Amino acid sequence: MNLELSDAAKRDIKKIQDKNAKAAIIKALDDFCENPQSLHLRKLEGYEKLWRISLDNWRLILLIEWSEDHAIVVCVADRKEVYKIVRRRK
C-alpha cells in the first residue's frame, strides 16, 4: 500500500511530545504499508473513504483508495479531539 502523509498529519505527528506514542504511530503506519489488513481498521461513519486506526488514546484517520492501493493520512490526534478536527478539515 502506498502511504502519503498530508501536511496537516505531518504537523500533528510533529506536535506529539510523548516519544513512545510517536514511535507507536510511526510503527503502525509502517505496518499498514506492509499489510493493511494487519491493523484493526474501522470505517468512519458518515464518510465514504475515511478509516481509522486506534492506538491507545490516539487515532489515525486515513483516506483510503482501495482500488488504487493508495492511502493518505489525514489526521493524527488524541481520541478526545480527533473527530472535531476531522469535521473541520473536511
Residue, then its C-alpha position, 0 to 999 in steps of 0.5 A: m500500500n502506498l502511504e502519503l502523509s498530508d501536511a496537516a498529519k505531518r504537523d500533528i505527528k510533529k506536535i506529539q511530545d510523548k516519544n513512545a506514542k510517536a514511535a507507536i504511530i510511526k510503527a503502525l503506519d509502517d505496518f499498514c504499508e506492509n499489510p493493511q489488513s494487519l491493523h484493526l481498521r474501522k470505517l468512519e461513519g458518515y464518510e465514504k473513504l475515511w478509516r481509522i486506526s486506534l492506538d491507545n488514546w490516539r487515532l489515525i484517520l486515513l483516506i483510503e483508495w482501495s482500488e488504487d492501493h493508495a492511502i493518505v493520512v489525514c489526521v493524527a490526534d488524541r481520541k478526545e479531539v480527533y473527530k472535531i478536527v476531522r469535521r473541520r478539515k473536511 
